[in-house]
Structures are given as structure tokens and as C-alpha cells.
Amino acid sequence: RRDAGEKQSINVSAATNIITKLLDEIQSNMFNQAKKSQMENTFQAKTYDEFKSLLDKGGFICCGWDGSVDSEMAIKLETKATIRCIISNKPPKGKNCIYSGRPAKYEVVYAKSY
């Protein structure tokens, strides 16, 4: 098992049941590990300076974006970070674009490719 670093001997007659259970367990373990990693490596930024500081640490950054190509490209040129996901089509309440300071039309996730 690559997810737990274990080896296990099984009886051939019980292989179907054991393998089915193992695959379900492995899938659950992998999902939980990925979810934990995502939670530990996702941060919120309210200002552009905070955004750049968090970006240096790696991971994902949730922030407001005004929806303009100009803001997106300026951030990409300056930091090499790109939008990975638009969280919702609804404008986030009380958030501003981290780059322009204008009211955010979207909440997005930025990250850098390594």
C-alpha cells in the first residue's frame, strides 16, 4: 500500500473482498490527505502586500478580484501567480480586489506553478 507504506499477505479465496475493502480505504485515505493538505496550504489575503508575502510561502491564496484582465495580467507579470479557480459567480460581499482596490466581482484562488 503506497498510502500507508505497508505490505499485507492475503488468501487468494478472500482476495476479492479484501481488495475491494482495501481500495475503498486507500481512496478514503488519499482523499483525506489531499483535503488536509489543501486546508493547510490555503490562505486568505486582504491586501496586495499580504498576497505577495503569502505567495512567497507557497500554497493557494483566496482573495477578491475585480474581474478585469488588466488586474489579472499585472499580478501575473509581477508575481508569476495565476488564477486557478473562481470560487463563485456571485460578487463577494465586502471584498475588494487585492490589486486595484475596486469592489471585487469574484472571489478567486491564486497560485504559482513551481
C-alpha positions as CSV (number, residue, x, y, z in Angstrom):
1,R,0.0,0.0,0.0
2,R,1.6,3.2,-1.1
3,D,-0.7,5.4,1.1
4,A,0.4,3.7,4.3
5,G,3.7,2.1,3.4
6,E,2.5,-1.4,4.4
7,K,2.6,-4.8,2.8
8,Q,-0.1,-7.4,3.5
9,S,-0.4,-11.1,2.6
10,I,-3.9,-12.3,1.7
11,N,-5.6,-15.6,1.0
12,V,-6.5,-16.0,-2.7
13,S,-10.0,-17.1,-1.9
14,A,-10.7,-13.9,0.0
15,A,-8.9,-11.6,-2.4
16,T,-11.9,-10.0,-4.0
17,N,-13.5,-8.9,-0.7
18,I,-10.2,-7.8,0.8
19,I,-9.0,-5.9,-2.2
20,T,-12.4,-4.1,-2.6
21,K,-12.2,-3.0,1.1
22,L,-8.5,-2.0,0.7
23,L,-9.2,0.1,-2.4
24,D,-12.1,1.9,-0.6
25,E,-9.8,2.5,2.4
26,I,-6.9,3.7,0.2
27,Q,-9.2,6.1,-1.7
28,S,-10.6,7.5,1.6
29,N,-7.1,7.9,3.0
30,M,-5.8,9.7,-0.1
31,F,-8.8,12.0,-0.2
32,N,-8.4,12.9,3.4
33,Q,-4.7,13.6,3.0
34,A,-5.4,15.8,0.0
35,K,-8.1,17.7,1.8
36,K,-5.9,18.2,4.8
37,S,-3.1,19.5,2.6
38,Q,-5.4,21.8,0.8
39,M,-6.7,23.2,4.0
40,E,-3.2,23.7,5.5
41,N,-2.0,25.4,2.3
42,T,-4.9,27.7,1.5
43,F,-4.6,31.3,2.8
44,Q,-6.7,34.5,2.7
45,A,-5.2,37.8,1.5
46,K,-6.8,41.2,2.0
47,T,-4.1,43.4,0.6
48,Y,-1.6,43.1,-2.3
49,D,1.4,43.2,0.1
50,E,-0.2,40.3,2.2
51,F,-0.8,38.4,-1.1
52,K,2.8,38.7,-2.2
53,S,4.1,37.7,1.3
54,L,1.8,34.6,1.3
55,L,2.8,33.8,-2.3
56,D,6.5,33.5,-1.2
57,K,5.5,30.8,1.3
58,G,3.7,28.7,-1.4
59,G,0.2,27.3,-1.5
60,F,-3.1,28.8,-2.6
61,I,-4.4,32.3,-1.9
62,C,-8.0,33.2,-1.8
63,C,-8.7,36.9,-2.5
64,G,-11.0,39.4,-4.2
65,W,-10.6,40.2,-7.9
66,D,-12.3,42.9,-9.8
67,G,-12.7,40.8,-12.9
68,S,-10.5,42.9,-15.2
69,V,-7.9,41.4,-17.5
70,D,-5.6,44.3,-16.6
71,S,-5.5,43.4,-12.9
72,E,-5.1,39.7,-13.7
73,M,-2.2,40.3,-16.1
74,A,-0.5,42.8,-13.8
75,I,-0.5,40.3,-11.0
76,K,0.7,37.6,-13.3
77,L,3.6,39.7,-14.7
78,E,4.7,40.9,-11.2
79,T,4.4,37.7,-9.3
80,K,4.0,34.8,-11.8
81,A,0.8,33.8,-10.0
82,T,-2.3,32.9,-11.9
83,I,-6.0,32.4,-11.1
84,R,-6.6,28.7,-10.5
85,C,-10.3,28.8,-9.7
86,I,-13.2,31.3,-9.5
87,I,-15.0,30.3,-6.3
88,S,-18.4,31.7,-7.1
89,N,-20.1,33.7,-9.8
90,K,-21.7,35.9,-7.1
91,P,-19.8,39.0,-6.1
92,P,-18.3,38.5,-2.7
93,K,-19.8,40.9,-0.1
94,G,-17.4,43.4,1.4
95,K,-14.3,42.3,-0.5
96,N,-12.1,44.5,-2.8
97,C,-9.7,43.5,-5.5
98,I,-6.3,43.0,-3.9
99,Y,-4.6,44.7,-6.8
100,S,-6.8,47.6,-7.9
101,G,-8.7,48.2,-4.6
102,R,-12.0,48.3,-6.6
103,P,-15.0,46.2,-5.4
104,A,-14.4,42.6,-6.1
105,K,-16.7,40.9,-8.7
106,Y,-15.3,37.5,-7.8
107,E,-13.5,35.6,-5.1
108,V,-10.7,33.6,-6.7
109,V,-7.8,31.3,-5.8
110,Y,-4.4,32.3,-7.0
111,A,-1.3,30.1,-7.0
112,K,2.1,29.9,-8.5
113,S,3.4,27.0,-10.6
114,Y,6.6,25.5,-9.4
